Amino acid sequence: MPTKTGKTYASFYKNDLAVNQSSNTGVDATTRVIHDGAGQSTSISLSDDVLQVQPVNDDGNTLLVKNQGGSNILSVDTSNSLVTAGASQVNVLTMVKEMGLYDFSPTAGYHNPLIANNMMFSSSGSSILENQSMFGNSGDPASTLDLSADGTPKIAVACYWYLENNITLDSVRYMASTDGADTLIFHLESYDLDVSSNHGDLSGGVTHANLNSGIAVTTTNLRTGTLALNEADIDASKVVIGFVESDSINDLTVSFNIKYHIR
């Protein structure tokens, strides 16, 4: 801090900071901007209970907390509405969603949805078998679903991931093994969910991530990698479904590890 010793007030007053109020009562219950001696606003506002940071112009480094070595531990980016933390500076709203199928018998060429929610099989249903017309066998999963005609509601309950918040995908990782020599294709889709008339029906399907080129899997290996992200943002109230397609009927085991953050 520059010393004021031996200096006239006129030579340093612009560097002084003060609460922006006309009365000489100091900090009170009202949150006020801190100004410098020249009357310019800072990014700090104070009251007896509140410390507020609001930049004059949005910035990628509006608020920084650093360790002794100078590395960021907490960073607030008001330009992008982003808060990162930790040594790796990860978005603090980062989360992971898992989906998968275990020892599943697919219908060759069809898009089979992954289980997205915690489920326990009853004694009357030892396996989840997909109705092969549910999402079709074209290049991408069907963009609509008439649940009463082409689907099975109990499968929908198991496979629909309903979004409560707007999210942005960061990555979608797959892991896969099979009981034979197979080629697998993966998709991650979002849909509009009908909650008013034809309850459970889907429309407006969008491909957010995929691996359309296929990945070769055998009985002796476990393959992993990431899907290509086509559209990272998915809005709240959408239903998200992961899919696997196989070129054979060999049993397969597949998982998706979906890293995302809330917007």
C-alpha positions in Angstrom: 0.0 0.0 0.0 1.4 3.4 -0.9 2.4 5.4 2.2 0.7 8.7 2.9 3.4 9.9 5.2 4.6 13.4 4.3 2.1 13.8 1.5 -0.7 16.4 1.2 -4.2 15.2 0.9 -4.5 16.6 -2.6 -1.8 14.2 -3.7 -3.5 11.0 -2.7 -7.2 11.6 -2.1 -8.3 10.0 -5.4 -6.9 6.6 -4.2 -9.0 6.6 -1.0 -12.1 4.4 -1.0 -15.4 5.4 0.7 -19.0 4.4 1.1 -21.2 6.3 -1.4 -23.4 8.4 0.9 -23.7 12.0 1.7 -24.1 11.8 5.5 -21.0 11.1 7.7 -22.4 8.0 9.4 -20.3 5.3 7.8 -21.4 1.8 7.0 -25.0 0.9 7.9 -27.8 -1.5 6.9 -28.0 -0.1 3.4 -25.8 -1.8 0.8 -23.9 1.0 -1.1 -21.3 1.1 -3.8 -17.7 1.8 -2.7 -16.3 4.8 -4.7 -12.7 6.0 -5.0 -11.8 9.6 -4.1 -12.5 10.8 -7.7 -16.1 9.5 -7.5 -15.6 6.4 -9.7 -17.5 3.3 -8.9 -15.7 0.1 -7.9 -17.1 -3.4 -8.2 -17.6 -3.6 -4.4 -20.7 -2.7 -2.4 -20.9 -2.8 1.4 -23.3 -2.7 4.3 -23.0 -3.9 7.9 -24.2 -7.4 6.7 -23.6 -7.6 3.0 -20.5 -7.7 0.8 -21.6 -7.5 -2.9 -19.5 -7.7 -6.0 -21.0 -6.3 -9.2 -18.6 -5.1 -11.9 -19.0 -1.9 -13.9 -18.3 -4.0 -17.0 -18.7 -7.8 -17.0 -15.4 -9.6 -16.9 -14.0 -13.2 -17.0 -12.2 -12.6 -13.7 -14.7 -10.5 -11.7 -13.9 -12.4 -8.4 -10.7 -14.5 -7.8 -9.5 -16.5 -4.8 -6.0 -17.7 -5.2 -3.7 -20.0 -3.2 -0.3 -18.9 -1.9 1.3 -19.8 -5.2 -1.0 -17.6 -7.2 -3.2 -20.3 -8.8 -7.0 -19.8 -9.0 -9.0 -21.8 -6.4 -12.3 -19.9 -7.0 -13.1 -17.8 -10.1 -16.3 -15.9 -11.0 -16.8 -15.1 -14.7 -19.7 -12.6 -15.0 -19.2 -12.4 -18.8 -20.3 -16.1 -19.1 -22.2 -16.5 -15.9 -19.7 -19.1 -14.8 -18.2 -20.1 -11.5 -15.3 -22.5 -11.4 -13.5 -24.0 -8.4 -10.7 -26.3 -7.3 -7.2 -26.9 -8.6 -8.7 -28.0 -12.0 -11.1 -25.0 -12.1 -14.2 -27.1 -12.9 -17.6 -25.5 -13.3 -19.2 -25.8 -9.8 -22.5 -26.9 -11.3 -20.9 -29.9 -13.0 -22.8 -33.2 -12.6 -22.7 -36.7 -14.0 -25.6 -38.9 -15.2 -25.2 -42.6 -15.8 -27.3 -44.8 -18.1 -26.8 -48.4 -19.1 -27.9 -51.9 -20.0 -26.5 -55.1 -18.5 -26.3 -58.4 -20.4 -29.0 -57.2 -22.7 -30.3 -59.2 -25.7 -30.8 -56.6 -28.5 -32.8 -56.8 -31.7 -30.3 -56.3 -34.5 -30.4 -53.0 -36.3 -32.8 -51.3 -33.8 -32.2 -48.4 -31.4 -32.5 -49.8 -27.9 -32.9 -47.3 -25.1 -30.6 -47.4 -22.0 -32.0 -47.6 -18.5 -31.7 -44.1 -17.0 -33.3 -44.5 -13.6 -32.7 -46.7 -10.6 -34.8 -49.9 -11.2 -35.2 -53.3 -9.6 -36.6 -56.2 -11.7 -39.5 -58.1 -10.2 -39.8 -61.9 -10.4 -42.3 -61.5 -13.2 -39.9 -59.5 -15.4 -36.4 -60.9 -15.4 -35.3 -58.9 -18.4 -36.2 -55.6 -20.2 -37.0 -56.5 -23.8 -37.5 -53.7 -26.2 -40.4 -53.5 -28.5 -38.5 -53.3 -31.8 -40.9 -50.7 -33.3 -40.5 -48.3 -30.3 -37.7 -46.1 -31.8 -37.2 -47.8 -35.1 -34.2 -48.9 -37.2 -33.4 -45.9 -39.4 -30.1 -44.0 -39.2 -31.1 -42.1 -36.0 -33.7 -43.0 -33.4 -37.2 -41.9 -34.2 -37.9 -38.3 -33.5 -41.4 -39.0 -32.2 -43.1 -41.8 -30.2 -46.7 -42.7 -29.9 -46.5 -44.5 -26.6 -49.9 -46.1 -26.8 -49.3 -47.5 -30.3 -45.6 -48.1 -30.6 -44.2 -48.2 -27.0 -44.3 -49.7 -23.6 -45.0 -47.3 -20.7 -43.0 -49.3 -18.1 -39.9 -49.1 -20.5 -40.5 -45.3 -20.7 -40.5 -45.0 -17.0 -37.1 -46.8 -16.8 -35.5 -45.0 -19.8 -36.8 -41.4 -19.7 -34.4 -38.9 -18.0 -36.6 -35.9 -17.3 -34.6 -32.6 -17.0 -35.5 -30.2 -14.2 -33.0 -27.6 -15.3 -31.4 -26.2 -18.5 -28.1 -28.1 -19.0 -25.1 -28.1 -21.2 -23.4 -31.3 -22.1 -19.6 -31.5 -21.5 -19.0 -35.0 -22.7 -20.7 -38.4 -23.2 -18.5 -41.4 -22.5 -19.5 -45.0 -23.4 -18.1 -48.3 -22.1 -19.2 -51.5 -23.9 -18.6 -55.2 -24.1 -20.5 -58.0 -26.0 -20.8 -61.7 -26.2 -19.7 -61.8 -29.8 -18.0 -59.8 -32.5 -20.3 -56.9 -32.9 -20.4 -53.3 -34.2 -22.3 -50.9 -31.9 -23.7 -47.4 -32.6 -24.6 -44.9 -29.9 -27.0 -41.9 -29.7 -28.1 -39.4 -27.1 -31.4 -37.7 -28.0 -33.8 -35.2 -26.4 -37.5 -35.0 -26.8 -40.5 -32.9 -26.0 -42.7 -34.8 -23.5 -46.5 -34.7 -23.8 -47.9 -34.2 -20.2 -51.3 -32.8 -21.2 -53.2 -35.1 -23.6 -51.3 -38.2 -24.9 -49.3 -38.6 -21.7 -45.8 -40.0 -22.3 -45.7 -39.4 -26.0 -42.5 -37.9 -27.4 -41.9 -35.4 -30.3 -39.3 -33.0 -31.6 -36.4 -35.4 -31.3 -32.9 -33.9 -31.5 -29.6 -35.7 -31.7 -27.2 -34.2 -29.2 -24.4 -36.7 -29.3 -23.7 -39.8 -31.4 -21.2 -42.4 -32.7 -22.7 -43.3 -36.0 -19.5 -44.7 -37.5 -19.8 -47.7 -35.1 -17.3 -49.3 -32.7 -16.1 -52.9 -33.0 -16.5 -54.9 -29.8 -15.6 -58.5 -29.1 -15.9 -61.0 -26.3 -12.3 -60.3 -25.2 -12.2 -56.6 -24.9 -14.0 -53.6 -23.3 -14.2 -50.6 -25.5 -14.5 -47.0 -24.3 -14.5 -43.6 -25.9 -16.6 -40.4 -26.2 -19.5 -39.5 -28.5 -19.3 -36.5 -30.8 -21.3 -33.6 -29.4 -23.7 -32.1 -32.0 -25.8 -29.8 -29.8 -24.6 -29.3 -26.3 -27.5 -27.3 -24.8 -30.7 -29.1 -23.7 -33.5 -27.2 -22.0 -35.5 -28.0 -18.9 -38.6 -30.2 -19.2 -37.0 -32.2 -22.1 -36.7 -36.0 -21.9 -33.2 -37.3 -22.7 -32.7 -40.9 -23.8 -29.5 -42.8 -24.6 -29.5 -45.5 -27.3 -27.4 -48.4 -28.4 -27.7 -50.2 -31.8 -26.0 -53.5 -32.6 -25.6 -55.3 -35.9 -26.2 -58.7 -34.2 -28.3 -60.3 -31.5 -25.4 -61.1 -29.2 -25.9 -60.0 -25.6 -24.3 -56.7 -24.8 -23.4 -54.5 -21.8 -23.2 -50.8 -22.3 -22.9 -47.7 -20.0 -23.1 -44.0 -20.7 -21.3 -41.5 -18.4 -22.8 -38.1 -19.2 -20.9 -35.1 -17.8 -22.9 -31.9 -17.9 -23.4 -28.6 -16.1 -26.6 -26.7 -15.2 -27.0 -23.4 -17.0 
